[in-house]
Amino acid sequence: MAEQYLTIRVMIIDDEAPARSELKYLLEQFPEVTIVGEFSSGEAALAAIPALNPHLAFMDIAMAGLNGLQTAEKMNLANVIPLVVFATAHEEFAVKAFELNAVDYLLKPFSGKRVAKCIEKVRTLLSESMPVNANKRNDDLPALYSLQKLAIEHNGKAFVIDTKDIIAAYCTEGQLSIRTVNKCYYSNMPLQDLQSRLDERLFFRTHRAYLVNIEKIREIIPWFNGTYNLIVEGLAEEIPVSRQQVSKLKKMFGL
């Protein structure tokens, strides 16, 4: 029964950012859908699949490097098992797509009604393919694993990192910077999306534009108007704490 399937973990693969944004917006209307990754190339998506463990991939066909059909072939050869929906402007590849076991074929521009029909089909396939109890067990492990590992698309490649290695993340000039001990990654992912993939016991949203690893905080400095700044291990700059988050900070550290 479809309603017993708790989530549909979805990745979006398209080399055009507007198309990814449009599809993401439509998919976010379904409470059971969780977007676990957005990728601009088949290569990056393939590298990220082991960490993200998606149930479903929405994929364009005409992409630089590996196109969507080639990416689907590699998924099949590698025994990777997300369901695939091709979301493309090219209707002439439909026959080949279904030969690769695609479960649906969406033509651009997308409509909410057509996406809803696709999600209903996927929901039915997933609910029929696994017993409910097995679903719950299988869903728990990827969810836990995704809190420990994170796939970040950076310069056209997907890097899988341990989330405990993240020092802080912050938005600058419309881009997300994710700082680890050894490297800074840049992503178009919204900070809210990153926060949803991290363990809330380990990461603290100090400000609308900042997220910090609690274990990396070394000093708490009183600042103006009842706010604070944080000195964080491995960062030269201080992290601000907004007035709205001060009470949470004090409770966290017993101040």
N, C-alpha and C positions, 0 to 999 in steps of 0.2 A: 504494500500500500504506500503510495508515493509520499503522503504526508509524514510517514515515519522515517523517511530519509532526511536526516537533519540538515545536511549542507551539500551543496554542489560546488566543489572547488574548481574554479575556472581560471585558465590563463588565456590571454589575448595576444595574438602574434600578427603584427601588421607593421609594415615599414612606414606607414603614414600616420603621424600623430593625431590628426583630426579624426580619422577613421577609428582609431583606438578609443579616443575620447567619446565619440558618438556611441559606439557599441558598449563601452563601459557604463555610460549613463543609462542606456536601455536595460542593461543587465542588473544594474543596482536597484531597479524597481521590483526585483524579486527577492523577498527576504531570505529565501533558502540559498541564494547565490552569494558566494564569497570570491572576490577577485584576488587571486594569490600572486599574480604576476602579469606584467605587461612587457612585451618584447618587440623590438623592431627588426629582428632577424630570426630565421629558423635555427641558426647555429647557437645563438644565445638561449633560445627556448629549450633546445635539446640539452644543453649543459645544465640548465636549472631544474629540469624535471625531477631528478632524484631527490632534491631538497624540498621541492614544493609539493610533489605527489598530487598533481591535479586529477580530478575526475574527468575534466572536459577541456579541450583546447579549441577556441575559435581562431581560425587561421586564414589569412589572405593567401592567394595563390601567387600573384605576380609580385615577387620580392627579389631584391638584389641578393647575390650569394645563393644560398639554398632557397628555392622557391617552395611554396606550400606543399606541392605534390611530392617533391624530393624529401622535404622534412617529414611528411607522413610516412613515406617509404622507410626512412631511417628509424622512425618510431616502431614500425612493424618489425623491422629486422632486429632491432635492439630489444624486442619484447617489452617495450614500454607501452602501457595500456590505457592512456587517457582516451576517451571518446573524442572524435574529431568532427567539428563542424567547419566547413569551408565557408568563409564570409568574403565574398569577392565581387568584382564588377564583371567577371568573365564567365558567362554562362556556358561557353563552349567546352569547358573542362569538366562538366558535371559527370559525364559517363566515367571518365578516368577517376574522378574523386570517389565515386561509389564503388569502383573496383578496389580502391584502397580502404574500403570499409568505413567510409565517412557516414555518419548518422544523419547528416542534413547538409543542405547547400543553400546558403543565404546570398541573395544578390543585393549589392549596394545600389541605391541608398537603402538602409535598413528601415523597416517599419516596426513600431512597437508590437503590433498585432502578429507580425510574422516571427519576431523574436520570441513572443509568448508561446506560440505554437511549437517552436523549436525546443524551448525549455520544458514544455509539457512532455514532448517526446523523450527528451533526455531523462527527465524525472521518472518516467515509466520504465525506461530501459534499466536505469540504475536500481529501481526498487524491485524489478523482476530478476535481476542478475545476482542479487545477494540476499540471503535471509536477513531479516531485521536485526537479529542479535549479532550476526557476523558483521553487519554494517557498522554497528556501534563500536565493536572491538576494533575493526579496521580503521574507523574514523578517528578513534582516540589517539592511536600511535602517530599518524601524520600530523595531527594537531599539536601534539607534544613536540614532535621532531621539528615542526616549523617554528616553534618558539626558540629552539636551540640553534638552528641554521637559517641563514637568510641568503637568498640569491639576489644579487644586485647587478643590473645591467649597467656597464661602465665602458664607454668607448667601443660600443658594438660587441662586447663580450659579456658573458654572465660569470660573475665571481660568487662562489659560495663561501660565506664566512661564518664563524661562530659568533652568535649574537653577544656573548659575554665579552668579546673583544672590542665591541663598540664602546667608545668613550662618550661620544655625544653626537647628536644630529641637529642641524639647524638650517633654516632657510635664508639664503642670501641671493638677491637679485633674481627671484623667481625659481631658483634651483635649490635642491636639497643636497647639503653636504653631509656625508656620513663619515665620521672620523674614527679610525681604529688606531691602535698603537703604531702600526707601521705605514698606514696609507690613508689617504682621503679619497673617498668615492663620491662621484657626483651623479645624481639621479633626478629624473623628472617626477618621481613618485611623490605624492603629497605627504607631508609629515604625519597627518592623521592615519594614512594607510600604513606607514612604517610603524607607528605606535601600535596599531591593531595586530601587528605580526610579532610583537615583542612581549616578553613576560612583564606584566604590570607590576610584579613584585620587585623587579630589578631596574626598571626605567621610570623616571619621573619627568612629567611634562612641566617644566618650570615656568614656561611662558608659551604664548601661542606659537612662537617661532623656534622654540628650543626644547630638546629632549635630552636627558642626561642619564648616564649609568650611575646609579646610586653608589655602587661600590667604588667608583672613581672619585667621589667627592672628598676633598682634603681639607678645605676651609670654608666656613660660612661667614661672610662679611656683611655687617649691617650697612645699608645704603640709604638713599633718600626716601622720605615719605613712607617709612615703614617697610621698604622693600629690602631685598638682600642680593648680593652677588655670591657666586660660588667659584672657588678655585678647584679645578678638576685636574687630576693627574694626567699628564700628557698634553695639556692644552695651555698655550700661552695666554689666550684671552680668557676673561672671566665670563661666566654664564649668569645672566640676570634671572631673578625670580620675581614674577609679577606679584602685585598686592593680592590678587585673587588666589595665588598658590602659597602664600606665606603661612597660613594656618596649617596646611598639609605638611609643609616643610618642618614647622616646629613640632608637630605631632610625630613626624617620622623620626626626628632626632632628639625628642624629649626636651626641647628648648622652652 
